Amino acid sequence: MKISWRPLDHAEYRASSWFPGLTGVRALAALAVVFFHYGGPVVDRLQGWIAVQLFFVLSGFLITTLALREEASAGRVSLRGFYVRRVFRIMPVYFLLLGLTALAVTLAGAYRSSRLADAMPFYLVFGNELVDYNTPYPTSWSLGVEEKFYLVWPALLVLTSFARTGRTALRLLIAGGVVTGVLFGALPLAPSQRWAELSVHYCSLVVGCLLGLALHHPRGFAVFRPLTSPAAAVLVALGFGVLQLSVKPLGQFFGGHWPFVVPVYAAGSALLLVAVLARGPVRRVLSSRPLKFVGDRSYALYLAQTGAAGVTGLVLPTGLGKAVATSAVALLFACGLRRWVELPSIAFGRRLLEKGERAPAAVRQEPARAE
């Protein structure tokens, strides 16, 4: 296959209805989290916990890009369409696994001792990130962060759409203000204030929003365009790999305070997403069939990992073998969930929307989960 070595044009970017490489990014992020949880010291250098921030950046980027393209083609952003898609994409799998987790610990006689009973009121209303103790459904904390983002950011896009002039500038100002507020207001308080630590996750989401806003506009795209050449994309991908391996040293540099590392990682994640949009070897690897297969199931895989670890933990101690086995079992669960829960639910949501106005052409990629 002949590779075009020129950077991507803005018209080509706007005409793209699918970003295949981003599915591979989602797959690697999900697997990094699983390996961090169950791989033990052998994968400690990878620091896969922070890959959740990559999910956040990706989610902010795709949600914003989808909304802006809908606005450009239909003249407005449909909140009804957005929320119908999100509800039937997220909630069926989430609540099914929550129910199965509750059933399992109840049968084991540990519903209260596991503290799932204490956390359940938070889990039922997506206040997951407010639970500051361990439960049998721990990885769901990221859903609490994203659900609040979903409530606010699309509504802000709708409100700012009424501006006659300077719409993009206003949105950039709002998003930039959030990031600035986190960096210089909340972040200095993060070592001692939990609310400040939680705000850092929204910084990652809004960094993705800023990227979506910038790439949608011709001038903003021109700033990032050099990174979309295949050669530059390879260098960016390699640089991100170095950043991933440097997370622990960066944390030590900041006195062991992980929130200070997150904005640096979010910025690196945004540059990686730009590189993944480019034609060439990076996108080809990340859009390969195995990574696409895992990426399409990454949401369910992420939520099912604790249950999968309960199965593999019966025969394997924490270590590389357990991480591989847990990933495989979680993927098996995810395949069933995708076939019998996710896809039927998404299809049902689409049928509901078809009864209303016809959905405008937009980005076909489902936003990434903070799995």
ZASE-639777 format. One record per residue (C-alpha): residue number from 1; residue in three letters; x, y, z. Coordinates in pm, 1 decimal. Layout:
# ZASE-639777
  num  residuo        px        py        pz
  NUM      ALA         X         Y         Z
...
END
This chain:
# ZASE-639777
  num  residuo        px        py        pz
    1      MET       0.0       0.0       0.0
    2      LYS     138.4     337.9     -99.4
    3      ILE     159.5     588.3     186.7
    4      SER      94.4     957.2     130.1
    5      TRP     353.0    1142.4     336.6
    6      ARG     177.7    1477.9     328.5
    7      PRO     -12.6    1599.2     633.9
    8      LEU    -388.4    1562.1     653.0
    9      ASP    -597.5    1844.2     503.9
   10      HIS    -870.9    2008.7     708.0
   11      ALA   -1127.5    1921.2     441.6
   12      GLU   -1022.4    1555.3     460.8
   13      TYR   -1051.3    1561.8     838.0
   14      ARG   -1397.5    1716.4     827.9
   15      ALA   -1506.7    1465.2     563.7
   16      SER   -1394.1    1168.8     776.4
   17      SER   -1693.0     997.1     933.7
   18      TRP   -1486.2     732.9    1112.3
   19      PHE   -1156.1     740.9    1301.5
   20      PRO   -1052.5     373.7    1305.6
   21      GLY    -725.8     418.6    1495.8
   22      LEU    -906.8     556.5    1800.6
   23      THR   -1066.7     216.6    1860.0
   24      GLY    -718.2      71.1    1900.7
   25      VAL    -626.0     346.5    2145.5
   26      ARG    -928.3     249.7    2350.0
   27      ALA    -822.2    -117.0    2346.2
   28      LEU    -470.3     -44.4    2468.7
   29      ALA    -598.8     188.1    2740.6
   30      ALA    -841.1     -74.6    2872.0
   31      LEU    -574.9    -344.8    2875.7
   32      ALA    -328.3    -110.3    3047.9
   33      VAL    -576.1     -61.0    3332.2
   34      VAL    -632.8    -436.3    3372.7
   35      PHE    -260.1    -508.9    3371.4
   36      PHE    -201.6    -239.3    3632.1
   37      HIS    -461.6    -389.4    3863.5
   38      TYR    -352.0    -752.2    3835.1
   39      GLY      -3.0    -761.5    3682.1
   40      GLY     193.7    -692.5    3997.8
   41      PRO     545.6    -543.8    4013.5
   42      VAL     647.1    -670.5    3668.6
   43      VAL     422.6    -411.0    3500.8
   44      ASP     459.0    -141.0    3763.8
   45      ARG     671.4      77.3    3535.4
   46      LEU     382.7      94.5    3289.5
   47      GLN     157.9     268.0    3548.1
   48      GLY    -153.3     161.9    3361.5
   49      TRP    -385.9     333.7    3610.0
   50      ILE    -334.4     663.7    3431.7
   51      ALA    -467.2     521.8    3103.6
   52      VAL    -813.9     612.9    3235.2
   53      GLN    -714.0     972.7    3160.5
   54      LEU    -656.2     872.0    2799.1
   55      PHE   -1016.2     749.0    2794.1
   56      PHE   -1129.1    1084.6    2933.7
   57      VAL    -939.6    1284.7    2669.1
   58      LEU   -1074.3    1058.7    2395.2
   59      SER   -1429.1    1091.8    2527.8
   60      GLY   -1412.0    1472.0    2541.5
   61      PHE   -1271.6    1485.0    2189.4
   62      LEU   -1532.3    1256.4    2033.8
   63      ILE   -1830.1    1406.3    2215.6
   64      THR   -1726.8    1755.4    2105.9
   65      THR   -1647.1    1654.3    1748.4
   66      LEU   -1979.3    1473.2    1714.5
   67      ALA   -2171.4    1774.0    1846.2
   68      LEU   -1988.1    2027.7    1628.1
   69      ARG   -2042.7    1823.6    1313.3
   70      GLU   -2408.1    1779.4    1398.7
   71      GLU   -2435.7    2154.7    1448.6
   72      ALA   -2262.1    2223.3    1116.0
   73      SER   -2488.8    1989.5     920.1
   74      ALA   -2821.9    2035.8    1099.6
   75      GLY   -2781.8    2386.3    1239.8
   76      ARG   -2814.6    2274.5    1602.2
   77      VAL   -2707.5    2017.5    1859.9
   78      SER   -2984.7    1777.7    1962.3
   79      LEU   -2969.2    1719.6    2337.4
   80      ARG   -3244.2    1460.3    2304.7
   81      GLY   -3041.2    1265.5    2052.0
   82      PHE   -2728.2    1291.2    2260.8
   83      TYR   -2888.2    1168.0    2581.4
   84      VAL   -3082.6     887.4    2416.2
   85      ARG   -2759.1     757.8    2261.5
   86      ARG   -2568.8     786.0    2591.0
   87      VAL   -2839.7     625.8    2803.6
   88      PHE   -2874.2     318.2    2583.2
   89      ARG   -2497.6     292.0    2532.2
   90      ILE   -2393.7     314.8    2898.2
   91      MET   -2668.9     223.3    3139.0
   92      PRO   -2778.2    -130.3    3036.6
   93      VAL   -2430.7    -283.2    3080.0
   94      TYR   -2354.8     -69.2    3384.7
   95      PHE   -2668.7    -161.6    3578.3
   96      LEU   -2661.3    -526.9    3470.1
   97      LEU   -2307.8    -570.3    3603.9
   98      LEU   -2394.7    -374.4    3917.7
   99      GLY   -2689.0    -607.4    3976.3
  100      LEU   -2482.5    -920.2    3913.0
  101      THR   -2211.2    -792.3    4148.1
  102      ALA   -2467.9    -726.9    4419.8
  103      LEU   -2616.8   -1074.1    4369.6
  104      ALA   -2276.7   -1243.1    4388.4
  105      VAL   -2166.1   -1072.5    4711.0
  106      THR   -2510.7   -1124.9    4864.8
  107      LEU   -2493.8   -1499.5    4793.9
  108      ALA   -2146.6   -1497.0    4947.0
  109      GLY   -2289.2   -1329.5    5258.0
  110      ALA   -2067.1   -1022.9    5208.5
  111      TYR   -2307.6    -756.0    5087.7
  112      ARG   -2250.9    -539.0    5395.8
  113      SER   -1899.2    -643.3    5490.2
  114      SER   -1779.4    -568.1    5136.0
  115      ARG   -1924.7    -215.9    5179.8
  116      LEU   -2123.4    -250.9    4858.8
  117      ALA   -2432.7    -173.2    5066.3
  118      ASP   -2276.0     157.1    5173.6
  119      ALA   -2179.9     247.1    4817.5
  120      MET   -2503.0     140.0    4649.4
  121      PRO   -2683.8     477.1    4692.1
  122      PHE   -2390.9     643.8    4513.1
  123      TYR   -2374.9     379.3    4240.7
  124      LEU   -2744.0     410.9    4163.6
  125      VAL   -2713.4     783.8    4085.8
  126      PHE   -2362.8     780.4    3931.4
  127      GLY   -2190.3     932.4    4232.0
  128      ASN   -1930.2     656.0    4202.6
  129      GLU   -1623.2     877.8    4230.4
  130      LEU   -1743.0     998.4    4571.3
  131      VAL   -1695.3     649.5    4717.0
  132      ASP   -1354.0     671.3    4886.0
  133      TYR   -1334.7     309.3    5004.2
  134      ASN   -1295.8     -18.2    4820.5
  135      THR   -1596.1    -217.2    4700.4
  136      PRO   -1652.5    -512.7    4463.6
  137      TYR   -1739.1    -263.0    4184.4
  138      PRO   -1439.6     -28.0    4213.6
  139      THR   -1360.7      57.8    3852.0
  140      SER   -1702.0     217.2    3805.7
  141      TRP   -1573.8     540.4    3964.4
  142      SER   -1487.0     678.0    3620.8
  143      LEU   -1850.9     650.9    3512.7
  144      GLY   -1945.9     897.3    3785.8
  145      VAL   -1699.3    1151.2    3646.4
  146      GLU   -1814.0    1108.6    3288.1
  147      GLU   -2184.7    1121.9    3362.1
  148      LYS   -2147.5    1465.6    3521.3
  149      PHE   -1947.6    1579.6    3221.0
  150      TYR   -2228.0    1455.8    2994.0
  151      LEU   -2479.8    1661.9    3187.8
  152      VAL   -2286.0    1988.1    3155.5
  153      TRP   -2076.5    2003.5    2839.0
  154      PRO   -2340.9    1925.8    2570.7
  155      ALA   -2574.6    2175.8    2738.5
  156      LEU   -2301.3    2439.6    2722.6
  157      LEU   -2256.4    2370.7    2352.0
  158      VAL   -2628.8    2423.9    2300.2
  159      LEU   -2632.4    2745.7    2503.3
  160      THR   -2332.4    2890.9    2320.3
  161      SER   -2485.9    2800.2    1984.6
  162      PHE   -2716.0    3101.0    2025.3
  163      ALA   -2419.8    3338.3    2000.2
  164      ARG   -2437.3    3522.4    1668.0
  165      THR   -2061.4    3576.4    1644.8
  166      GLY   -1754.3    3442.8    1818.8
  167      ARG   -1913.7    3107.5    1899.0
  168      THR   -1589.0    2911.7    1873.7
  169      ALA   -1397.8    3172.6    2073.2
  170      LEU   -1660.4    3164.1    2348.0
  171      ARG   -1641.9    2786.4    2372.2
  172      LEU   -1264.1    2792.1    2377.8
  173      LEU   -1277.6    3055.1    2649.9
  174      ILE   -1509.7    2841.6    2864.8
  175      ALA   -1307.6    2523.3    2819.2
  176      GLY    -978.6    2704.8    2862.7
  177      GLY   -1112.6    2866.1    3178.3
  178      VAL   -1195.3    2524.4    3322.9
  179      VAL    -846.9    2392.0    3254.7
  180      THR    -685.5    2708.2    3392.4
  181      GLY    -902.9    2691.2    3702.9
  182      VAL    -799.6    2331.7    3766.6
  183      LEU    -429.6    2396.3    3705.6
  184      PHE    -396.0    2710.6    3913.7
  185      GLY    -692.8    2687.4    4149.5
  186      ALA    -772.2    2327.8    4237.4
  187      LEU    -444.7    2150.7    4164.5
  188      PRO    -240.1    2328.4    4434.8
  189      LEU    -501.6    2206.3    4686.0
  190      ALA    -514.0    1849.2    4553.6
  191      PRO    -270.4    1694.1    4803.7
  192      SER    -502.1    1785.1    5092.0
  193      GLN    -849.7    1826.7    4937.9
  194      ARG   -1037.2    1537.3    4776.9
  195      TRP   -1262.0    1765.8    4570.9
  196      ALA    -949.0    1915.7    4416.0
  197      GLU    -818.2    1569.5    4324.9
  198      LEU   -1149.4    1485.2    4158.7
  199      SER   -1141.8    1804.6    3952.5
  200      VAL    -826.9    1685.2    3775.2
  201      HIS   -1029.9    1419.6    3594.0
  202      TYR   -1248.8    1692.0    3442.6
  203      CYS    -931.7    1864.2    3325.8
  204      SER    -857.6    1560.1    3108.5
  205      LEU   -1210.7    1557.3    2967.3
  206      VAL   -1194.0    1927.8    2883.6
  207      VAL    -850.8    1889.8    2722.7
  208      GLY   -1024.4    1650.3    2482.6
  209      CYS   -1298.7    1908.5    2428.3
  210      LEU   -1039.3    2175.9    2351.0
  211      LEU    -879.3    1946.0    2095.6
  212      GLY   -1216.1    1882.1    1929.5
  213      LEU   -1289.7    2254.8    1914.4
  214      ALA    -945.7    2334.1    1773.3
  215      LEU    -946.6    2067.2    1502.5
  216      HIS   -1297.5    2160.1    1390.1
  217      HIS   -1186.3    2514.8    1306.5
  218      PRO    -949.8    2566.4    1008.7
  219      ARG    -709.7    2787.5    1205.1
  220      GLY    -695.8    2549.1    1497.0
  221      PHE    -643.4    2254.2    1265.2
  222      ALA    -353.2    2436.2    1100.6
  223      VAL    -171.8    2444.7    1435.8
  224      PHE    -186.7    2067.2    1472.5
  225      ARG    -163.9    1975.8    1103.2
  226      PRO     215.8    1909.4    1101.7
  227      LEU     155.8    1621.7    1347.0
  228      THR     -69.3    1445.3    1095.1
  229      SER     208.2    1349.1     857.2
  230      PRO     295.7     977.9     891.3
  231      ALA     655.2    1050.7     996.9
  232      ALA     549.1    1299.4    1265.1
  233      ALA     278.1    1060.8    1382.8
  234      VAL     536.7     788.4    1444.9
  235      LEU     750.0    1029.3    1647.4
  236      VAL     447.6    1140.8    1851.6
  237      ALA     347.8     778.4    1919.8
  238      LEU     701.7     696.1    2033.1
  239      GLY     704.8    1008.6    2249.7
  240      PHE     378.8     903.2    2410.8
  241      GLY     530.5     564.5    2486.1
  242      VAL     815.5     740.1    2665.1
  243      LEU     562.3     951.2    2855.6
  244      GLN     374.8     636.9    2964.2
  245      LEU     695.6     486.7    3098.7
  246      SER     782.1     814.6    3272.4
  247      VAL     461.9     845.2    3476.0
  248      LYS     616.6     706.7    3793.5
  249      PRO     930.7     926.8    3776.3
  250      LEU     707.0    1228.6    3705.4
  251      GLY     499.6    1145.9    4011.6
  252      GLN     816.4    1129.8    4220.5
  253      PHE     927.1    1463.7    4074.5
  254      PHE     598.7    1615.0    4194.5
  255      GLY     650.7    1479.5    4543.9
  256      GLY     437.7    1169.7    4492.8
  257      HIS     122.9    1371.5    4417.7
  258      TRP     -39.3    1194.3    4121.3
  259      PRO    -285.4    1476.9    4033.3
  260      PHE       5.4    1690.3    3915.5
  261      VAL      97.2    1426.8    3655.6
  262      VAL    -251.7    1408.6    3503.7
  263      PRO    -249.1    1740.6    3307.6
  264      VAL      87.2    1650.2    3153.8
  265      TYR     -46.1    1309.4    3054.3
  266      ALA    -369.9    1461.3    2920.5
  267      ALA    -173.0    1698.4    2696.8
  268      GLY      34.5    1407.0    2568.6
  269      SER    -284.1    1207.4    2506.8
  270      ALA    -428.8    1491.7    2298.8
  271      LEU    -118.9    1496.4    2078.5
  272      LEU    -142.4    1119.2    2041.0
  273      LEU    -501.4    1147.2    1918.3
  274      VAL    -392.6    1396.4    1652.3
  275      ALA    -122.0    1155.0    1537.9
  276      VAL    -369.6     865.3    1524.4
  277      LEU    -587.3    1060.9    1278.9
  278      ALA    -303.2    1061.7    1025.1
  279      ARG    -259.1     809.4     747.8
  280      GLY      35.7     580.2     794.3
  281      PRO     180.3     308.5    1016.8
  282      VAL      47.2     438.1    1350.1
  283      ARG    -314.3     438.7    1236.4
  284      ARG    -266.3     109.6    1051.3
  285      VAL    -140.5     -66.5    1365.6
  286      LEU    -407.9      81.1    1591.7
  287      SER    -686.1      -4.9    1348.1
  288      SER    -571.4    -365.8    1313.7
  289      ARG    -836.0    -632.7    1350.9
  290      PRO    -727.7    -760.1    1697.9
  291      LEU    -714.9    -411.4    1849.5
  292      LYS   -1043.6    -316.6    1688.4
  293      PHE   -1201.5    -631.1    1831.9
  294      VAL   -1085.3    -547.4    2184.2
  295      GLY   -1159.1    -176.7    2145.1
  296      ASP   -1518.3    -238.5    2042.8
  297      ARG   -1562.8    -431.5    2368.7
  298      SER   -1347.8    -213.1    2591.6
  299      TYR   -1634.8     -59.7    2791.2
  300      ALA   -1773.7    -394.4    2905.6
  301      LEU   -1421.7    -534.4    2946.7
  302      TYR   -1330.0    -247.4    3177.1
  303      LEU   -1637.3    -291.1    3397.5
  304      ALA   -1615.7    -672.4    3399.2
  305      GLN   -1250.2    -691.2    3501.6
  306      THR   -1318.7    -719.7    3875.7
  307      GLY   -1557.1   -1010.0    3824.8
  308      ALA   -1310.5   -1172.3    3587.0
  309      ALA   -1034.9   -1135.3    3846.6
  310      GLY   -1259.4   -1313.1    4094.2
  311      VAL   -1255.9   -1611.4    3858.6
  312      THR    -884.2   -1609.6    3773.5
  313      GLY    -789.2   -1538.2    4134.2
  314      LEU    -912.0   -1884.5    4229.9
  315      VAL    -609.7   -2037.3    4058.6
  316      LEU    -359.5   -1757.7    3992.5
  317      PRO    -173.6   -1516.0    4220.4
  318      THR    -122.4   -1152.5    4124.8
  319      GLY     127.5   -1133.8    3842.1
  320      LEU     164.9   -1125.4    3466.6
  321      GLY     -16.9   -1456.7    3424.6
  322      LYS    -315.9   -1333.0    3620.4
  323      ALA    -325.1   -1008.5    3420.0
  324      VAL    -330.9   -1200.5    3091.4
  325      ALA    -589.8   -1447.8    3216.4
  326      THR    -808.7   -1173.4    3365.3
  327      SER    -797.8    -980.0    3038.5
  328      ALA    -901.9   -1292.8    2849.6
  329      VAL   -1189.2   -1375.7    3086.1
  330      ALA   -1305.8   -1013.3    3094.5
  331      LEU   -1296.9   -1007.2    2713.4
  332      LEU   -1505.9   -1324.2    2707.0
  333      PHE   -1761.6   -1157.6    2936.0
  334      ALA   -1746.7    -846.6    2718.9
  335      CYS   -1821.1   -1046.1    2403.2
  336      GLY   -2140.5   -1178.9    2558.2
  337      LEU   -2239.0    -838.3    2691.9
  338      ARG   -2179.3    -673.8    2355.7
  339      ARG   -2382.9    -928.5    2164.1
  340      TRP   -2677.9    -961.7    2401.3
  341      VAL   -2684.2    -627.5    2583.4
  342      GLU   -2483.2    -346.2    2422.2
  343      LEU   -2575.6    -385.2    2057.1
  344      PRO   -2947.9    -452.1    2115.9
  345      SER   -2965.1    -153.0    2353.2
  346      ILE   -2788.4      77.3    2107.2
  347      ALA   -3017.9     -41.2    1828.5
  348      PHE   -3323.3      25.1    2044.6
  349      GLY   -3200.5     379.3    2114.3
  350      ARG   -3153.0     440.0    1743.9
  351      ARG   -3506.1     323.2    1673.0
  352      LEU   -3635.5     570.3    1929.9
  353      LEU   -3448.3     850.7    1755.6
  354      GLU   -3574.2     743.7    1414.8
  355      LYS   -3925.5     806.5    1537.8
  356      GLY   -3828.2    1170.4    1584.3
  357      GLU   -3628.5    1378.2    1344.8
  358      ARG   -3379.4    1212.9    1118.6
  359      ALA   -3034.1    1202.2    1276.7
  360      PRO   -2784.7    1421.3    1085.3
  361      ALA   -2466.7    1281.4     940.4
  362      ALA   -2191.2    1299.0    1199.2
  363      VAL   -1895.8    1109.7    1336.6
  364      ARG   -1998.6     743.6    1353.7
  365      GLN   -1758.0     652.8    1633.0
  366      GLU   -1900.6     587.0    1976.8
  367      PRO   -1730.7     806.1    2240.3
  368      ALA   -1476.2     632.8    2452.4
  369      ARG   -1552.8     508.9    2800.7
  370      ALA   -1355.8     596.2    3130.1
  371      GLU   -1320.3     247.2    3168.6
END
